[in-house]
Amino acid sequence: MITEEHSTRISEDVATGLVSAARTSLGDTLRSVVYFTPSAFDVLYLRQGLYDSTESARTAKEQLVELERVGFAEVPVRAAIVRREDGTGIGPYEFTVRFHEDGFVVRVLEGDVGTIMTTDSMDLNAFEDAATAVRRLLADASFGGD
């Protein structure tokens, strides 16, 4: 776990819970956990050996966070397709998985906070476990005033 002052004001308990949930569900394939809001982000976890420094990791993750922040702007569109009167709705948004040649990016949003988890290539079923656990923690944190 990376320990530094959190620019997002996430509590240490929530940060620890998010990393624990991701590590439990995704195991040794987990590369990183990033917590973000529309205006700030914190790198909560980095697997050893991926980056030369915390600063180089933040620089790399900043681009990823900017890409995934689009999810906050998508909320009205996602809400419109959740339930339609004609029965063609697809249900509430749960999480996003982006497939890359050497791994995955998983984004979970809850209100105005989100988490990004990056992994090596792995079994896809673990993503649902991780996203469900993280969503619960994000919901508890956002409604608990953290």
Sequence and secondary structure as in RCSB ss.txt:
>XXXX:A:sequence
MITEEHSTRISEDVATGLVSAARTSLGDTLRSVVYFTPSAFDVLYLRQGLYDSTESARTAKEQLVELERVGFAEV
PVRAAIVRREDGTGIGPYEFTVRFHEDGFVVRVLEGDVGTIMTTDSMDLNAFEDAATAVRRLLADASFGGD
>XXXX:A:secstr
   S  TT   HHHHHHHHHHHHHHHGGGEEEEEEE SS EEEEEE TTS SSHHHHHHHHHHHHHHHTHHHHTH
HHHHHHHS TTS        EEEEETTEEEEEEEETTEEEEEEEES  THHHHHHHHHHHHHHHHHHHTT 
